[in-house]
Amino acid sequence: MSDFTNAAETLAGLYAREFGGKASGRYRIPQKLLRELCGRRRLYQEDITALTRELLEMGYVMIDLDSFFVVMSANSFVNYRRVGKEMLAHAEGTN
């Protein structure tokens, strides 16, 4: 099992744990802690991609926001509004 698989399992497990005043759910983790979790001094883009893929396979999305990362359930996006062709065409015409 790779460092990224272990890290992804830990991150996925945190989603269900109570901390920060919430019973469970999305959270953010600083780069420094993520590097420590992965056992790396630096995280390169290919490392972040590998970790993101591992999490996605487990049903979670990791978003890179420069100084920290957000982890949330992929199911969070299911109820978002959908863009159709008509709306896209309308939006292109307003630019």
Contacts in CASP RR format, 6 or more apart in sequence:
PFRMAT RR
TARGET T0000
AUTHOR 0000-0000-0000
METHOD contacts of the structure
MODEL  1
MSDFTNAAETLAGLYAREFGGKASGRYRIPQKLLRELCGRRRLYQEDITA
LTRELLEMGYVMIDLDSFFVVMSANSFVNYRRVGKEMLAHAEGTN
2 50 0 8 1.000
2 54 0 8 1.000
3 38 0 8 1.000
3 39 0 8 1.000
3 40 0 8 1.000
4 38 0 8 1.000
4 47 0 8 1.000
4 50 0 8 1.000
4 51 0 8 1.000
4 54 0 8 1.000
5 54 0 8 1.000
7 34 0 8 1.000
7 37 0 8 1.000
7 38 0 8 1.000
7 51 0 8 1.000
7 54 0 8 1.000
8 51 0 8 1.000
8 54 0 8 1.000
8 55 0 8 1.000
8 57 0 8 1.000
8 58 0 8 1.000
8 60 0 8 1.000
9 58 0 8 1.000
10 37 0 8 1.000
11 29 0 8 1.000
11 37 0 8 1.000
11 51 0 8 1.000
11 55 0 8 1.000
11 60 0 8 1.000
11 62 0 8 1.000
11 71 0 8 1.000
12 55 0 8 1.000
12 58 0 8 1.000
12 59 0 8 1.000
12 60 0 8 1.000
12 71 0 8 1.000
14 27 0 8 1.000
14 29 0 8 1.000
14 71 0 8 1.000
15 24 0 8 1.000
15 25 0 8 1.000
15 26 0 8 1.000
15 27 0 8 1.000
15 60 0 8 1.000
15 71 0 8 1.000
15 72 0 8 1.000
15 73 0 8 1.000
16 24 0 8 1.000
16 25 0 8 1.000
17 24 0 8 1.000
18 24 0 8 1.000
19 27 0 8 1.000
25 72 0 8 1.000
25 73 0 8 1.000
26 70 0 8 1.000
26 71 0 8 1.000
26 72 0 8 1.000
26 73 0 8 1.000
26 76 0 8 1.000
27 70 0 8 1.000
27 71 0 8 1.000
28 65 0 8 1.000
28 68 0 8 1.000
28 69 0 8 1.000
28 70 0 8 1.000
28 71 0 8 1.000
29 37 0 8 1.000
29 68 0 8 1.000
29 69 0 8 1.000
29 71 0 8 1.000
30 67 0 8 1.000
30 68 0 8 1.000
31 43 0 8 1.000
31 67 0 8 1.000
31 68 0 8 1.000
31 69 0 8 1.000
34 43 0 8 1.000
34 51 0 8 1.000
34 69 0 8 1.000
35 41 0 8 1.000
35 42 0 8 1.000
35 43 0 8 1.000
38 47 0 8 1.000
38 51 0 8 1.000
40 47 0 8 1.000
43 51 0 8 1.000
48 62 0 8 1.000
48 64 0 8 1.000
51 62 0 8 1.000
52 61 0 8 1.000
52 62 0 8 1.000
55 61 0 8 1.000
55 62 0 8 1.000
55 71 0 8 1.000
56 74 0 8 1.000
59 73 0 8 1.000
59 74 0 8 1.000
59 75 0 8 1.000
60 71 0 8 1.000
60 72 0 8 1.000
60 73 0 8 1.000
60 74 0 8 1.000
61 71 0 8 1.000
61 72 0 8 1.000
61 73 0 8 1.000
61 74 0 8 1.000
61 76 0 8 1.000
61 77 0 8 1.000
62 69 0 8 1.000
62 70 0 8 1.000
62 71 0 8 1.000
63 69 0 8 1.000
63 70 0 8 1.000
63 71 0 8 1.000
63 72 0 8 1.000
END
